[in-house]
Structures are given as structure tokens and as C-alpha cells.
Amino acid sequence: MNTEIKTGLSIDQKVEALLAKMTLEEKIGQMTQVRHFDDITSEDIKTHFIGSIIHTQGPTPGQDAAGWQDKFVQLQKIALSTRLGIPMFFGVDAVHGQNTYAGATIFPHNIGLGAARNAKLVERAASITALEARATGFNWVFSPCVAIPYNEKWGRVYEAFSESTEITTLLGQASVLGHQGPVGQSPALIATAKHFIGDGSTDFGVEGGNTTLSEEEVFERLLPPYRAAVEAGVGSVMASFNSLNGVPMHAHRKMITDVLKGQL
């Protein structure tokens, strides 16, 4: 089968052309993210077309930064040798520095950075995190969290910059620019605005619970940081694990498809 994609096409056109060539198994593989590096074999990448790997706590890819990079290069070569040659994403939860690597620079969590209310400081911390994430082989970080916490009992309140929409919008955008570089520049690493939407605003602060807010409140208080992140060129947005007025976010067509993908 000829798998060449014509040159001169827009990114959207290239994506559509590639999707048209993909088998169901290849689509499933690209949507699959495995955890850690000992959960799969090289053969799995060849036969299951794995799209991405997330590294959190657990086994490390190598003994030092060079070893980590070598592992990523090895896996990437296998991915590029498959029928369609789609590269893999290697993601890390570098939410306050590349904190999965011993010796990395560790910064205050967002709640501390938010207290400083200093966009330049946030951007600088993010740029250092991006540098150290790239140095250990990653091309994707799951940061920044731009949740608006309504209840201090929420166990992840430290991941939020502020209960102020204005401050969160300012610092969230600064974080994206720090991770990725200026708008229009092809980033060496992509950031993630998360968790869309209402993760910090659940009833009684329950993690993954239900967020009971009117549409006006959601659009006025929770959406602005995501709009600013998109304007800053953020590479990805992570769908949340909470429900919004009883509808799980992963099934919330209006917010995910219509608002996030369609409007933003």
C-alpha cells in the first residue's frame, strides 16, 4: 500500500489523509497510552502501534539522562519503522519540575507560584522544566493545571494557581509560553492545559466528583484559563475526570466537542 502523504497540505489535510489510510487496529493503538517502559515490549510497538507512553512513579528508562534518552530513541525508531511511521509521544507529569528524575530542579507547586503572582517567574520555571524534560527524552508534559478551586478540601488544591480566574489565566498562559516557547514557534515539547473542566470545583471538594455550576458560571469563571492557553498555542488539553451537572466530562459533547474543539 502506498502510504505517502502529499507535500504542501495543511496540517488538517495531512491528518485527514493519514486517518483515511489507518486500519482500526492502528487507530486503537494511536489512542492507547501505556504506563511505564516495562509494560510493553518492542514487539508491542510494532504490532499494536502504541501512540504514547506516560512516565510517573515506578521503573525508570535508564540509569542517567543519557540512558533515558537512549531508551526513547530506541522506542521511537521502532515506531517510525511501522507501516505509517507515526512517531510516539513520551509524556511526563512534570507539574513542578521534571520531578520523576533524581537531580532535577524542583519548583514550588502551583499554589506557591500563584501566591507570588509573578508571571515572569512562572514562565521561567516552566522553561527550565521544559529544558530538563527534553534533556531526559520527553516531548510532552502534563502541565499546567489551570483548575479553579472552589473548596479547600479538594485534595489536589496545591495543583491550582489560585481561586482567582484572573490570576489563573495570567499564570496558566505564562506556563504554556515557558514550556513551549513563543506563539508561532514550533515547540520542541508540548504542554497540557488540564483538567477540562471543573476538576477543582466539585461539590464538597470530592476528587473526581460532580461539579454543580450553571453554564454561565462555567464560562465566566472556569473557561478563561483554557482560552488563554489555546491562544498561547498549547499543544494539548486533558479532559477531566469529574462530571459537570451529572454528565461525565469524557461524555460531555457540548463542552468537549462544541466548546473546546469547535469554539476554542
PASEBA-1860 file (N, C-alpha, C; in nm, 3 decimals):
! residues 264
1> MNTEIKTG> 0.086/-0.120/0.000/0.000/0.000/0.000/0.089/0.124/0.000 ~ 0.053/0.224/-0.078/0.128/0.349/-0.081/0.083/0.436/0.037 ~ 0.176/0.466/0.127/0.139/0.541/0.246/0.191/0.684/0.243 ~ 0.240/0.730/0.129/0.293/0.864/0.120/0.180/0.966/0.136 ~ 0.214/1.075/0.208/0.121/1.187/0.223/0.176/1.302/0.140 ~ 0.093/1.360/0.056/0.138/1.467/-0.032/0.196/1.584/0.047 ~ 0.299/1.646/-0.010/0.355/1.767/0.049/0.268/1.886/0.012 ~ 0.282/1.994/0.086/0.207/2.115/0.057/0.068/2.118/0.117
9> LSIDQKVE> 0.031/2.013/0.190/-0.100/2.010/0.254/-0.095/2.080/0.389 ~ -0.209/2.131/0.434/-0.218/2.187/0.568/-0.212/2.072/0.669 ~ -0.189/2.105/0.795/-0.183/2.002/0.898/-0.315/1.925/0.903 ~ -0.428/1.997/0.897/-0.558/1.930/0.900/-0.572/1.833/0.784 ~ -0.528/1.874/0.667/-0.537/1.787/0.549/-0.447/1.665/0.563 ~ -0.328/1.685/0.620/-0.237/1.572/0.642/-0.298/1.473/0.741 ~ -0.359/1.526/0.846/-0.423/1.440/0.946/-0.535/1.359/0.883 ~ -0.619/1.424/0.805/-0.730/1.353/0.740/-0.679/1.248/0.643
17> ALLAKMTL> -0.573/1.280/0.569/-0.517/1.185/0.474/-0.459/1.064/0.547 ~ -0.396/1.090/0.660/-0.337/0.981/0.737/-0.446/0.893/0.798 ~ -0.550/0.957/0.853/-0.661/0.881/0.911/-0.728/0.791/0.807 ~ -0.736/0.840/0.686/-0.800/0.763/0.579/-0.723/0.635/0.547 ~ -0.595/0.634/0.577/-0.511/0.518/0.549/-0.503/0.420/0.666 ~ -0.548/0.462/0.784/-0.528/0.382/0.904/-0.631/0.270/0.917 ~ -0.584/0.156/0.963/-0.673/0.046/0.998/-0.734/0.074/1.136 ~ -0.836/-0.001/1.172/-0.896/0.013/1.305/-0.792/-0.015/1.413
25> EEKIGQMT> -0.708/-0.117/1.391/-0.605/-0.152/1.490/-0.506/-0.038/1.507 ~ -0.471/0.028/1.399/-0.377/0.141/1.407/-0.440/0.259/1.482 ~ -0.568/0.281/1.460/-0.636/0.390/1.531/-0.643/0.362/1.681 ~ -0.676/0.237/1.715/-0.681/0.199/1.857/-0.543/0.214/1.920 ~ -0.441/0.171/1.849/-0.305/0.183/1.901/-0.264/0.326/1.927 ~ -0.298/0.415/1.832/-0.262/0.556/1.849/-0.335/0.621/1.967 ~ -0.452/0.569/1.999/-0.529/0.623/2.113/-0.488/0.559/2.245 ~ -0.396/0.464/2.239/-0.354/0.393/2.359/-0.229/0.455/2.419
33> QVRHFDDI> -0.238/0.484/2.549/-0.122/0.533/2.623/-0.089/0.431/2.732 ~ 0.032/0.377/2.727/0.073/0.279/2.827/0.154/0.346/2.935 ~ 0.155/0.284/3.051/0.226/0.342/3.165/0.358/0.268/3.187 ~ 0.464/0.345/3.193/0.598/0.293/3.218/0.655/0.218/3.097 ~ 0.776/0.176/3.111/0.850/0.123/2.999/0.867/-0.028/3.005 ~ 0.830/-0.088/3.117/0.838/-0.233/3.126/0.702/-0.298/3.108 ~ 0.600/-0.216/3.073/0.466/-0.270/3.048/0.450/-0.320/2.905 ~ 0.543/-0.279/2.817/0.533/-0.320/2.678/0.670/-0.367/2.628
41> TSEDIKTH> 0.668/-0.440/2.520/0.791/-0.483/2.455/0.806/-0.409/2.322 ~ 0.922/-0.421/2.264/0.943/-0.362/2.132/0.844/-0.419/2.031 ~ 0.812/-0.545/2.047/0.718/-0.610/1.957/0.579/-0.550/1.968 ~ 0.541/-0.506/2.090/0.410/-0.445/2.109/0.396/-0.317/2.026 ~ 0.504/-0.239/2.020/0.501/-0.116/1.941/0.483/-0.149/1.794 ~ 0.548/-0.254/1.748/0.538/-0.296/1.608/0.399/-0.347/1.573 ~ 0.342/-0.424/1.665/0.216/-0.494/1.632/0.091/-0.422/1.681 ~ 0.106/-0.337/1.784/-0.012/-0.268/1.839/-0.009/-0.117/1.814
49> FIGSIIHT> 0.099/-0.067/1.753/0.107/0.072/1.708/0.081/0.172/1.822 ~ 0.143/0.146/1.939/0.121/0.228/2.059/0.150/0.375/2.031 ~ 0.059/0.462/2.073/0.073/0.605/2.043/0.157/0.682/2.142 ~ 0.153/0.643/2.270/0.227/0.722/2.369/0.254/0.641/2.495 ~ 0.353/0.690/2.570/0.389/0.632/2.699/0.390/0.744/2.801 ~ 0.332/0.719/2.917/0.340/0.814/3.028/0.436/0.758/3.133 ~ 0.523/0.843/3.181/0.615/0.803/3.288/0.578/0.879/3.415 ~ 0.546/0.805/3.521/0.521/0.867/3.652/0.613/0.800/3.753
57> QGPTPGQD> 0.563/0.763/3.867/0.644/0.687/3.961/0.662/0.545/3.908 ~ 0.771/0.482/3.945/0.791/0.345/3.901/0.924/0.326/3.832 ~ 0.937/0.220/3.752/1.063/0.190/3.684/1.110/0.307/3.599 ~ 1.240/0.331/3.596/1.295/0.439/3.515/1.350/0.383/3.385 ~ 1.356/0.467/3.281/1.402/0.420/3.150/1.552/0.391/3.143 ~ 1.629/0.446/3.237/1.774/0.425/3.234/1.838/0.472/3.363 ~ 1.972/0.462/3.369/2.045/0.498/3.491/2.068/0.649/3.502 ~ 2.082/0.716/3.389/2.107/0.860/3.389/2.033/0.922/3.270
65> AAGWQDKF> 2.050/1.054/3.251/1.977/1.124/3.145/2.008/1.064/3.008 ~ 2.135/1.031/2.986/2.174/0.972/2.857/2.104/0.837/2.836 ~ 2.094/0.761/2.945/2.025/0.632/2.937/1.877/0.647/2.908 ~ 1.815/0.749/2.970/1.675/0.776/2.943/1.656/0.811/2.795 ~ 1.743/0.900/2.744/1.732/0.939/2.603/1.750/0.820/2.510 ~ 1.848/0.735/2.541/1.873/0.617/2.458/1.749/0.529/2.448 ~ 1.679/0.513/2.561/1.558/0.430/2.561/1.450/0.490/2.472 ~ 1.434/0.622/2.482/1.334/0.688/2.398/1.368/0.678/2.251
73> VQLQKIAL> 1.494/0.697/2.218/1.538/0.688/2.079/1.512/0.547/2.025 ~ 1.543/0.447/2.106/1.520/0.308/2.066/1.373/0.283/2.035 ~ 1.284/0.328/2.124/1.141/0.308/2.104/1.088/0.388/1.986 ~ 1.141/0.511/1.970/1.096/0.596/1.861/1.134/0.537/1.725 ~ 1.251/0.480/1.716/1.293/0.417/1.591/1.200/0.303/1.552 ~ 1.155/0.229/1.652/1.062/0.119/1.624/0.930/0.174/1.573 ~ 0.879/0.280/1.639/0.753/0.341/1.597/0.763/0.393/1.454 ~ 0.875/0.456/1.421/0.894/0.513/1.288/0.913/0.407/1.180
81> STRLGIPM> 0.942/0.284/1.222/0.962/0.175/1.125/0.831/0.103/1.091 ~ 0.721/0.139/1.159/0.593/0.076/1.129/0.537/0.126/0.996 ~ 0.430/0.066/0.950/0.374/0.093/0.817/0.353/0.241/0.790 ~ 0.294/0.314/0.887/0.265/0.456/0.867/0.372/0.547/0.926 ~ 0.462/0.492/1.006/0.572/0.572/1.058/0.529/0.687/1.147 ~ 0.426/0.666/1.228/0.378/0.772/1.316/0.465/0.775/1.442 ~ 0.526/0.889/1.475/0.613/0.894/1.593/0.534/0.883/1.723 ~ 0.602/0.840/1.828/0.540/0.826/1.960/0.554/0.954/2.040
89> FFGVDAVH> 0.460/0.972/2.133/0.473/1.076/2.234/0.521/1.013/2.364 ~ 0.614/1.082/2.431/0.663/1.039/2.561/0.626/1.148/2.660 ~ 0.530/1.118/2.749/0.477/1.219/2.839/0.520/1.198/2.982 ~ 0.528/1.309/3.055/0.568/1.304/3.196/0.488/1.408/3.273 ~ 0.452/1.372/3.396/0.376/1.462/3.483/0.471/1.561/3.549 ~ 0.536/1.644/3.469/0.632/1.742/3.523/0.556/1.865/3.570 ~ 0.485/1.850/3.681/0.395/1.957/3.725/0.465/2.063/3.810 ~ 0.582/2.033/3.864/0.659/2.137/3.933/0.808/2.106/3.921
97> GQNTYAGA> 0.849/2.092/3.796/0.982/2.047/3.763/0.973/1.905/3.707 ~ 1.081/1.857/3.647/1.084/1.721/3.594/1.105/1.627/3.713 ~ 1.000/1.615/3.792/1.013/1.555/3.926/1.025/1.403/3.927 ~ 1.025/1.338/3.809/1.045/1.193/3.806/1.194/1.158/3.793 ~ 1.277/1.260/3.775/1.421/1.236/3.755/1.499/1.286/3.876 ~ 1.574/1.197/3.939/1.654/1.234/4.055/1.760/1.335/4.014 ~ 1.759/1.451/4.080/1.854/1.556/4.046/1.796/1.670/3.966 ~ 1.671/1.656/3.924/1.606/1.764/3.850/1.575/1.881/3.943
105> TIFPHNIG> 1.557/1.998/3.884/1.520/2.116/3.961/1.373/2.105/4.002 ~ 1.347/2.116/4.131/1.210/2.106/4.182/1.162/2.245/4.224 ~ 1.049/2.284/4.171/0.993/2.416/4.198/0.873/2.405/4.292 ~ 0.829/2.518/4.350/0.706/2.514/4.430/0.588/2.468/4.344 ~ 0.492/2.405/4.409/0.370/2.370/4.337/0.297/2.498/4.295 ~ 0.198/2.482/4.208/0.127/2.598/4.155/0.070/2.689/4.263 ~ 0.024/2.631/4.374/-0.036/2.714/4.478/0.066/2.814/4.534 ~ 0.195/2.771/4.540/0.300/2.861/4.586/0.336/2.965/4.481
113> LGAARNAK> 0.344/2.921/4.355/0.372/3.015/4.248/0.258/3.116/4.233 ~ 0.137/3.068/4.254/0.022/3.158/4.246/0.026/3.266/4.352 ~ 0.077/3.231/4.471/0.086/3.328/4.579/0.183/3.441/4.543 ~ 0.284/3.408/4.459/0.379/3.511/4.418/0.320/3.604/4.313 ~ 0.221/3.555/4.238/0.153/3.635/4.135/0.252/3.697/4.037 ~ 0.351/3.619/3.996/0.459/3.670/3.912/0.466/3.587/3.785 ~ 0.410/3.640/3.675/0.402/3.566/3.550/0.541/3.534/3.495 ~ 0.636/3.626/3.507/0.771/3.603/3.457/0.838/3.488/3.532
121> LVERAASI> 0.813/3.480/3.662/0.869/3.372/3.743/0.812/3.237/3.699 ~ 0.681/3.233/3.677/0.615/3.110/3.631/0.669/3.068/3.495 ~ 0.682/3.163/3.405/0.733/3.132/3.271/0.876/3.079/3.278 ~ 0.960/3.138/3.365/1.098/3.093/3.378/1.105/2.952/3.436 ~ 1.024/2.925/3.538/1.022/2.791/3.598/0.978/2.688/3.495 ~ 0.879/2.723/3.414/0.830/2.631/3.311/0.936/2.607/3.204 ~ 1.011/2.710/3.168/1.114/2.693/3.065/1.226/2.603/3.114 ~ 1.261/2.613/3.242/1.363/2.524/3.300/1.311/2.381/3.306
129> TALEARAT> 1.185/2.366/3.345/1.123/2.234/3.348/1.123/2.172/3.209 ~ 1.091/2.251/3.108/1.089/2.203/2.970/1.229/2.159/2.927 ~ 1.329/2.238/2.962/1.467/2.205/2.927/1.508/2.071/2.987 ~ 1.474/2.051/3.115/1.513/1.927/3.182/1.427/1.809/3.138 ~ 1.303/1.835/3.100/1.219/1.728/3.046/1.274/1.681/2.911 ~ 1.311/1.777/2.826/1.369/1.741/2.696/1.503/1.669/2.713 ~ 1.581/1.713/2.811/1.712/1.653/2.835/1.701/1.508/2.880 ~ 1.586/1.471/2.934/1.564/1.332/2.975/1.476/1.258/2.874
137> GFNWVFSP> 1.458/1.318/2.756/1.398/1.246/2.644/1.251/1.271/2.617 ~ 1.184/1.354/2.695/1.039/1.371/2.680/1.005/1.479/2.577 ~ 0.890/1.462/2.513/0.841/1.564/2.421/0.702/1.615/2.458 ~ 0.659/1.581/2.580/0.522/1.616/2.623/0.519/1.623/2.775 ~ 0.465/1.731/2.830/0.447/1.741/2.975/0.301/1.767/3.007 ~ 0.252/1.712/3.117/0.112/1.728/3.157/0.100/1.845/3.255 ~ 0.129/1.963/3.205/0.129/2.085/3.283/0.106/2.201/3.186 ~ 0.034/2.307/3.227/-0.006/2.340/3.364/-0.149/2.298/3.398
145> CVAIPYNE> -0.173/2.281/3.528/-0.308/2.264/3.579/-0.367/2.403/3.599 ~ -0.481/2.429/3.538/-0.543/2.562/3.548/-0.681/2.550/3.614 ~ -0.691/2.459/3.709/-0.816/2.443/3.784/-0.845/2.567/3.868 ~ -0.971/2.593/3.891/-1.014/2.700/3.982/-1.073/2.631/4.104 ~ -1.002/2.629/4.217/-1.053/2.556/4.334/-1.163/2.634/4.407 ~ -1.274/2.566/4.426/-1.386/2.625/4.500/-1.386/2.581/4.646 ~ -1.317/2.472/4.675/-1.325/2.415/4.810/-1.186/2.367/4.851 ~ -1.137/2.416/4.964/-1.002/2.382/5.008/-0.988/2.237/5.050
153> KWGRVYEA> -1.099/2.167/5.065/-1.091/2.024/5.099/-1.054/1.939/4.979 ~ -1.057/1.999/4.859/-1.013/1.926/4.741/-0.867/1.884/4.760 ~ -0.840/1.755/4.750/-0.708/1.704/4.784/-0.596/1.748/4.692 ~ -0.630/1.802/4.575/-0.529/1.846/4.480/-0.526/1.999/4.469 ~ -0.569/2.066/4.573/-0.577/2.212/4.568/-0.441/2.275/4.541 ~ -0.333/2.206/4.580/-0.198/2.260/4.559/-0.161/2.267/4.411 ~ -0.237/2.195/4.324/-0.209/2.198/4.181/-0.263/2.325/4.115 ~ -0.345/2.400/4.185/-0.408/2.519/4.128/-0.329/2.644/4.164
161> FSESTEIT> -0.322/2.739/4.072/-0.254/2.865/4.099/-0.331/2.951/4.199 ~ -0.463/2.954/4.182/-0.542/3.049/4.261/-0.690/3.022/4.242 ~ -0.771/3.069/4.338/-0.916/3.065/4.319/-0.961/3.182/4.231 ~ -0.867/3.272/4.201/-0.895/3.386/4.114/-0.882/3.345/3.968 ~ -0.988/3.365/3.892/-0.984/3.333/3.748/-0.881/3.419/3.678 ~ -0.871/3.544/3.716/-0.778/3.637/3.651/-0.632/3.593/3.672 ~ -0.597/3.557/3.795/-0.460/3.515/3.825/-0.428/3.383/3.755 ~ -0.522/3.290/3.760/-0.502/3.160/3.696/-0.484/3.175/3.546
169> TLLGQASV> -0.561/3.262/3.484/-0.550/3.286/3.340/-0.412/3.342/3.306 ~ -0.367/3.439/3.383/-0.237/3.502/3.360/-0.123/3.402/3.375 ~ -0.123/3.327/3.484/-0.013/3.236/3.514/-0.019/3.110/3.429 ~ -0.139/3.065/3.397/-0.151/2.949/3.310/-0.093/2.977/3.172 ~ -0.123/3.093/3.119/-0.068/3.131/2.989/0.083/3.145/2.995 ~ 0.134/3.201/3.106/0.279/3.215/3.122/0.346/3.079/3.126 ~ 0.282/2.983/3.190/0.337/2.848/3.198/0.345/2.783/3.060 ~ 0.240/2.799/2.980/0.240/2.743/2.845/0.353/2.802/2.763
177> LGHQGPVG> 0.370/2.934/2.769/0.475/3.001/2.694/0.614/2.956/2.742 ~ 0.628/2.932/2.872/0.756/2.884/2.924/0.788/2.744/2.877 ~ 0.689/2.657/2.876/0.710/2.520/2.832/0.737/2.510/2.682 ~ 0.664/2.586/2.604/0.665/2.567/2.459/0.744/2.672/2.382 ~ 0.763/2.790/2.441/0.825/2.898/2.368/0.720/2.989/2.306 ~ 0.762/3.091/2.233/0.670/3.190/2.177/0.566/3.130/2.083 ~ 0.451/3.197/2.074/0.345/3.155/1.983/0.398/3.162/1.840 ~ 0.369/3.059/1.762/0.415/3.055/1.624/0.545/2.980/1.606
185> QSPALIAT> 0.617/2.962/1.715/0.741/2.885/1.709/0.710/2.737/1.723 ~ 0.772/2.654/1.642/0.748/2.510/1.651/0.810/2.457/1.779 ~ 0.729/2.412/1.875/0.783/2.373/2.005/0.856/2.239/2.001 ~ 0.962/2.229/2.080/1.033/2.102/2.094/0.962/2.011/2.193 ~ 0.873/2.071/2.270/0.798/1.998/2.373/0.661/2.064/2.383 ~ 0.556/1.983/2.404/0.423/2.042/2.414/0.372/2.035/2.557 ~ 0.297/2.139/2.593/0.237/2.149/2.725/0.093/2.098/2.721 ~ 0.031/2.088/2.838/-0.106/2.039/2.851/-0.182/2.125/2.950
193> AKHFIGDG> -0.290/2.187/2.907/-0.379/2.257/2.999/-0.477/2.154/3.054 ~ -0.491/2.149/3.185/-0.575/2.045/3.246/-0.641/2.098/3.373 ~ -0.750/2.029/3.419/-0.820/1.917/3.358/-0.956/1.972/3.317 ~ -0.985/1.965/3.190/-1.100/2.032/3.131/-1.228/1.953/3.158 ~ -1.318/2.003/3.236/-1.324/2.131/3.304/-1.404/2.111/3.433 ~ -1.368/2.183/3.541/-1.441/2.174/3.666/-1.378/2.084/3.769 ~ -1.253/2.040/3.746/-1.188/1.946/3.838/-1.173/2.001/3.979 ~ -1.146/2.130/3.992/-1.127/2.189/4.124/-1.253/2.245/4.186
201> STDFGVEG> -1.365/2.231/4.115/-1.489/2.296/4.158/-1.599/2.197/4.191 ~ -1.559/2.073/4.224/-1.659/1.971/4.254/-1.730/1.998/4.386 ~ -1.849/1.946/4.398/-1.927/1.963/4.521/-1.850/1.903/4.640 ~ -1.834/1.983/4.744/-1.766/1.943/4.868/-1.618/1.909/4.846 ~ -1.561/1.944/4.728/-1.421/1.919/4.703/-1.387/1.773/4.676 ~ -1.487/1.693/4.640/-1.464/1.550/4.616/-1.382/1.531/4.489 ~ -1.271/1.460/4.498/-1.187/1.431/4.382/-1.265/1.347/4.281 ~ -1.275/1.398/4.158/-1.348/1.326/4.055/-1.498/1.327/4.075
209> GNTTLSEE> -1.547/1.416/4.156/-1.690/1.421/4.186/-1.769/1.499/4.082 ~ -1.884/1.548/4.123/-1.972/1.622/4.034/-1.958/1.772/4.060 ~ -1.948/1.849/3.953/-1.942/1.994/3.962/-2.079/2.050/3.929 ~ -2.140/2.115/4.026/-2.275/2.169/4.007/-2.265/2.320/3.988 ~ -2.257/2.361/3.864/-2.248/2.503/3.830/-2.334/2.531/3.709 ~ -2.383/2.653/3.700/-2.460/2.692/3.582/-2.363/2.711/3.465 ~ -2.418/2.708/3.345/-2.335/2.728/3.226/-2.267/2.864/3.230 ~ -2.338/2.964/3.282/-2.281/3.098/3.291/-2.160/3.100/3.384
217> EVFERLLP> -2.170/3.030/3.496/-2.056/3.024/3.589/-1.937/2.952/3.528 ~ -1.963/2.844/3.457/-1.855/2.770/3.392/-1.782/2.858/3.291 ~ -1.859/2.929/3.208/-1.799/3.011/3.103/-1.729/3.134/3.162 ~ -1.784/3.188/3.270/-1.727/3.310/3.327/-1.606/3.281/3.415 ~ -1.611/3.174/3.496/-1.507/3.151/3.596/-1.405/3.044/3.557 ~ -1.450/2.939/3.489/-1.361/2.826/3.465/-1.297/2.824/3.326 ~ -1.363/2.880/3.227/-1.317/2.868/3.089/-1.203/2.962/3.050 ~ -1.195/3.084/3.105/-1.092/3.179/3.059/-0.948/3.126/3.058
225> PYRAAVEA> -0.903/3.049/3.160/-0.765/2.999/3.153/-0.740/2.908/3.033 ~ -0.841/2.831/2.994/-0.825/2.743/2.878/-0.821/2.824/2.748 ~ -0.902/2.926/2.741/-0.899/3.012/2.623/-0.762/3.077/2.609 ~ -0.708/3.124/2.721/-0.576/3.187/2.718/-0.467/3.088/2.681 ~ -0.479/2.964/2.730/-0.380/2.861/2.698/-0.383/2.829/2.549 ~ -0.503/2.820/2.491/-0.516/2.794/2.348/-0.456/2.909/2.268 ~ -0.482/3.030/2.312/-0.426/3.148/2.243/-0.274/3.148/2.250 ~ -0.219/3.089/2.357/-0.074/3.079/2.372/-0.017/2.962/2.293
233> GVGSVMAS> -0.104/2.885/2.225/-0.059/2.777/2.139/-0.043/2.643/2.208 ~ -0.109/2.623/2.322/-0.091/2.498/2.397/-0.112/2.376/2.308 ~ -0.024/2.276/2.323/-0.026/2.161/2.234/-0.135/2.061/2.263 ~ -0.185/2.058/2.386/-0.289/1.961/2.420/-0.372/2.010/2.538 ~ -0.491/1.956/2.548/-0.580/1.982/2.661/-0.628/1.847/2.712 ~ -0.616/1.825/2.842/-0.655/1.697/2.901/-0.799/1.704/2.952 ~ -0.881/1.611/2.905/-1.018/1.602/2.955/-1.017/1.557/3.101 ~ -1.111/1.607/3.178/-1.109/1.583/3.322/-1.181/1.455/3.362
241> FNSLNGVP> -1.170/1.425/3.490/-1.222/1.303/3.549/-1.347/1.330/3.632 ~ -1.391/1.456/3.636/-1.512/1.489/3.710/-1.632/1.491/3.615 ~ -1.750/1.502/3.675/-1.872/1.522/3.598/-1.914/1.668/3.608 ~ -1.989/1.714/3.511/-2.042/1.850/3.513/-2.193/1.840/3.506 ~ -2.257/1.878/3.619/-2.403/1.866/3.630/-2.451/1.727/3.591 ~ -2.377/1.625/3.640/-2.418/1.487/3.624/-2.369/1.417/3.499 ~ -2.304/1.491/3.408/-2.253/1.431/3.284/-2.101/1.418/3.295 ~ -2.047/1.295/3.286/-1.901/1.278/3.290/-1.835/1.360/3.178
249> MHAHRKMI> -1.722/1.425/3.210/-1.662/1.512/3.111/-1.624/1.439/2.983 ~ -1.581/1.314/2.991/-1.544/1.241/2.870/-1.664/1.213/2.780 ~ -1.784/1.231/2.835/-1.906/1.210/2.756/-1.980/1.342/2.732 ~ -1.917/1.454/2.768/-1.984/1.584/2.762/-1.961/1.648/2.624 ~ -2.049/1.615/2.532/-2.031/1.660/2.394/-2.026/1.812/2.382 ~ -2.110/1.880/2.457/-2.113/2.026/2.442/-1.980/2.088/2.480 ~ -1.926/2.047/2.597/-1.803/2.111/2.643/-1.679/2.062/2.566 ~ -1.671/1.932/2.540/-1.551/1.877/2.474/-1.553/1.904/2.324
257> TDVLKGQL> -1.664/1.870/2.257/-1.669/1.881/2.112/-1.706/2.022/2.066 ~ -1.815/2.074/2.120/-1.864/2.203/2.072/-1.779/2.320/2.121 ~ -1.751/2.323/2.252/-1.678/2.439/2.308/-1.527/2.427/2.286 ~ -1.468/2.318/2.339/-1.322/2.306/2.331/-1.272/2.290/2.188 ~ -1.324/2.190/2.118/-1.275/2.164/1.981/-1.334/2.262/1.879 ~ -1.462/2.298/1.897/-1.527/2.381/1.798/-1.500/2.530/1.816 ~ -1.521/2.581/1.937/-1.507/2.724/1.960/-1.364/2.766/1.992 ~ -1.297/2.690/2.079/-1.162/2.730/2.118/-1.058/2.684/2.017
END
